[in-house]
Amino acid sequence: MTASIGTRRKSREMVLQMLFQMDVGKQTPEQVCKTFWNERKDVDEETRGFAEDLFRIWTDRAEEIDKQIEAHAEHWRMERMAAVDRNVLRAGVAEMLGYPDTPRPVVINEAIEIGKKFSSPDSVQFINGVLDSVAKGQEKK
Protein backbone atom coordinates (compact mmCIF):
# COMPACT_ATOMS: atom_id res chain seq x y z
CA MET A 1 0.00 0.00 0.00
CA THR A 2 1.33 3.42 -0.93
CA ALA A 3 1.35 6.15 1.69
CA SER A 4 -0.66 9.27 0.95
CA ILE A 5 1.12 12.49 0.08
CA GLY A 6 0.06 14.07 3.38
CA THR A 7 1.26 11.06 5.35
CA ARG A 8 4.63 11.11 3.61
CA ARG A 9 5.04 14.85 4.19
CA LYS A 10 4.27 14.40 7.90
CA SER A 11 6.76 11.50 8.05
CA ARG A 12 9.44 13.61 6.37
CA GLU A 13 8.86 16.42 8.85
CA MET A 14 9.13 13.95 11.71
CA VAL A 15 12.37 12.43 10.43
CA LEU A 16 13.78 15.96 10.22
CA GLN A 17 12.83 16.45 13.85
CA MET A 18 14.36 13.11 14.83
CA LEU A 19 17.62 13.90 13.01
CA PHE A 20 17.67 17.38 14.55
CA GLN A 21 17.11 15.92 18.04
CA MET A 22 19.98 13.51 17.52
CA ASP A 23 22.28 16.12 15.95
CA VAL A 24 21.70 19.16 18.16
CA GLY A 25 20.74 17.24 21.29
CA LYS A 26 23.78 14.97 20.90
CA GLN A 27 21.60 11.91 21.43
CA THR A 28 22.19 8.43 20.11
CA PRO A 29 19.75 7.02 17.55
CA GLU A 30 18.48 4.68 20.28
CA GLN A 31 17.79 7.59 22.63
CA VAL A 32 15.93 9.45 19.88
CA CYS A 33 13.78 6.43 19.01
CA LYS A 34 12.97 5.90 22.68
CA THR A 35 12.01 9.50 23.50
CA PHE A 36 10.71 10.94 20.22
CA TRP A 37 7.51 8.90 20.05
CA ASN A 38 6.66 9.31 23.77
CA GLU A 39 5.24 12.76 23.04
CA ARG A 40 3.54 11.70 19.79
CA LYS A 41 1.18 8.91 20.77
CA ASP A 42 -1.48 10.00 18.25
CA VAL A 43 0.69 9.45 15.14
CA ASP A 44 -0.73 6.76 12.87
CA GLU A 45 1.27 3.63 12.11
CA GLU A 46 1.87 4.48 8.44
CA THR A 47 3.30 7.93 9.21
CA ARG A 48 5.47 6.59 12.02
CA GLY A 49 6.69 3.64 9.92
CA PHE A 50 7.93 5.78 7.03
CA ALA A 51 9.62 8.25 9.42
CA GLU A 52 11.35 5.43 11.30
CA ASP A 53 12.44 3.85 8.05
CA LEU A 54 14.04 7.06 6.77
CA PHE A 55 15.72 7.58 10.15
CA ARG A 56 17.06 4.00 10.08
CA ILE A 57 18.39 4.48 6.55
CA TRP A 58 20.29 7.55 7.72
CA THR A 59 21.66 5.86 10.84
CA ASP A 60 22.74 2.80 8.82
CA ARG A 61 24.39 4.90 6.10
CA ALA A 62 25.26 8.13 7.95
CA GLU A 63 28.87 8.35 6.82
CA GLU A 64 28.00 7.68 3.17
CA ILE A 65 25.13 10.19 3.22
CA ASP A 66 27.16 12.93 4.89
CA LYS A 67 30.01 12.40 2.42
CA GLN A 68 27.60 12.77 -0.50
CA ILE A 69 26.19 15.97 0.96
CA GLU A 70 29.64 17.48 1.56
CA ALA A 71 30.80 16.48 -1.92
CA HIS A 72 27.86 18.30 -3.49
CA ALA A 73 27.71 21.30 -1.13
CA GLU A 74 30.55 23.28 -2.62
CA HIS A 75 32.69 25.01 0.01
CA TRP A 76 30.46 23.83 2.88
CA ARG A 77 31.43 21.43 5.65
CA MET A 78 28.62 19.66 7.45
CA GLU A 79 29.33 21.34 10.78
CA ARG A 80 29.14 24.81 9.18
CA MET A 81 25.67 24.27 7.71
CA ALA A 82 22.60 25.42 9.59
CA ALA A 83 21.38 22.46 11.67
CA VAL A 84 17.94 22.38 10.05
CA ASP A 85 19.41 22.53 6.54
CA ARG A 86 21.94 19.81 7.32
CA ASN A 87 19.20 17.50 8.54
CA VAL A 88 16.77 18.29 5.70
CA LEU A 89 19.60 17.27 3.36
CA ARG A 90 20.28 14.10 5.33
CA ALA A 91 16.63 13.08 5.17
CA GLY A 92 16.47 13.83 1.45
CA VAL A 93 19.58 11.83 0.59
CA ALA A 94 18.44 8.97 2.84
CA GLU A 95 15.18 8.84 0.90
CA MET A 96 16.99 8.90 -2.43
CA LEU A 97 19.13 5.95 -1.33
CA GLY A 98 16.45 3.96 0.46
CA TYR A 99 13.58 4.62 -1.91
CA PRO A 100 15.13 4.72 -5.39
CA ASP A 101 11.68 4.39 -7.01
CA THR A 102 10.54 7.72 -5.59
CA PRO A 103 11.18 10.28 -8.33
CA ARG A 104 14.09 12.56 -7.45
CA PRO A 105 12.06 15.73 -8.20
CA VAL A 106 9.48 14.59 -5.61
CA VAL A 107 12.17 14.08 -2.95
CA ILE A 108 13.75 17.45 -3.76
CA ASN A 109 10.42 19.30 -3.80
CA GLU A 110 9.41 17.77 -0.46
CA ALA A 111 12.75 18.82 1.05
CA ILE A 112 12.27 22.35 -0.29
CA GLU A 113 8.77 22.57 1.20
CA ILE A 114 10.03 21.32 4.57
CA GLY A 115 12.93 23.78 4.35
CA LYS A 116 10.43 26.61 3.76
CA LYS A 117 8.51 25.55 6.85
CA PHE A 118 11.39 24.92 9.26
CA SER A 119 14.35 26.95 7.98
CA SER A 120 15.07 30.39 6.56
CA PRO A 121 13.97 31.59 3.11
CA ASP A 122 17.63 31.66 2.04
CA SER A 123 17.96 27.95 2.76
CA VAL A 124 15.57 26.86 0.03
CA GLN A 125 17.99 27.58 -2.80
CA PHE A 126 20.82 25.86 -0.92
CA ILE A 127 18.73 22.73 -0.23
CA ASN A 128 17.54 22.62 -3.84
CA GLY A 129 21.06 23.00 -5.25
CA VAL A 130 22.66 20.36 -3.05
CA LEU A 131 19.93 17.76 -3.48
CA ASP A 132 19.74 18.34 -7.24
CA SER A 133 23.50 17.82 -7.47
CA VAL A 134 23.34 14.67 -5.30
CA ALA A 135 20.52 13.29 -7.47
CA LYS A 136 22.49 13.93 -10.66
CA GLY A 137 25.54 12.28 -9.10
CA GLN A 138 23.50 9.20 -8.20
CA GLU A 139 22.10 8.97 -11.74
CA LYS A 140 25.64 8.67 -13.10
CA LYS A 141 26.34 5.58 -10.98
C-alpha positions, -999 to 999 in steps of 0.1 A, spaced: 0 0 0 13 34 -9 13 61 17 -7 93 10 11 125 1 1 141 34 13 111 53 46 111 36 50 149 42 43 144 79 68 115 80 94 136 64 89 164 88 91 139 117 124 124 104 138 160 102 128 165 139 144 131 148 176 139 130 177 174 145 171 159 180 200 135 175 223 161 160 217 192 182 207 172 213 238 150 209 216 119 214 222 84 201 197 70 176 185 47 203 178 76 226 159 94 199 138 64 190 130 59 227 120 95 235 107 109 202 75 89 201 67 93 238 52 128 230 35 117 198 12 89 208 -15 100 182 7 94 151 -7 68 129 13 36 121 19 45 84 33 79 92 55 66 120 67 36 99 79 58 70 96 83 94 114 54 113 124 38 80 140 71 68 157 76 102 171 40 101 184 45 65 203 75 77 217 59 108 227 28 88 244 49 61 253 81 79 289 83 68 280 77 32 251 102 32 272 129 49 300 124 24 276 128 -5 262 160 10 296 175 16 308 165 -19 279 183 -35 277 213 -11 306 233 -26 327 250 0 305 238 29 314 214 56 286 197 75 293 213 108 291 248 92 257 243 77 226 254 96 214 225 117 179 224 100 194 225 65 219 198 73 192 175 85 168 183 57 196 173 34 203 141 53 166 131 52 165 138 14 196 118 6 184 90 28 152 88 9 170 89 -24 191 60 -13 165 40 5 136 46 -19 151 47 -54 117 44 -70 105 77 -56 112 103 -83 141 126 -74 121 157 -82 95 146 -56 122 141 -29 137 175 -38 104 193 -38 94 178 -5 128 188 11 123 223 -3 88 226 12 100 213 46 129 238 43 104 266 38 85 256 69 114 249 93 143 270 80 151 304 66 140 316 31 176 317 20 180 279 28 156 269 0 180 276 -28 208 259 -9 187 227 -2 175 226 -38 211 230 -52 227 204 -30 199 178 -35 197 183 -72 235 178 -75 233 147 -53 205 133 -75 225 139 -107 255 123 -91 235 92 -82 221 90 -117 256 87 -131 263 56 -110 
